[in-house]
């Protein structure tokens, strides 16, 4: 059967200095195969995706897979915990108004430059390998910047580090 690994990554700290964690559920099949990445609740009030992931976890406990499925429910503990009465203000960082879902790394010039580095002979596997290696470096260098990265962008980059080498990525949003 699949191997299930549960871990946490630290994505932020609250005002009193306590770490805010995001849970990771990693199912690894006995046979090799593609990597699937699914996250939910980047907009903290959109909790329905967490239920979908919960159901998926129950399924994957008994369903042999090839490859890997990485599930990241409640991926925005900051947004989920910001309440006004019973209402969850999950869409924007209340400190600066930034949408929690707009800070992923994308650089048109980087993509263009990489595209020019490919020649007609190169195998798809090799292109993927090189691209992911460069993406990994780009993400780390953004996170290493000591100035200018807001909480939302920091969170997005940490999540993108989990997803950049996946063959399929789903980011669950719902009303
Ligand atoms: Zn959303």
Boltz pocket constraint, residues with backbone or C-beta under 6 A from the ligand:
constraints:
  - pocket:
      binder: B
      contacts: [[A, 42], [A, 43], [A, 46], [A, 101], [A, 172], [A, 173], [A, 174]]
      max_distance: 6.0
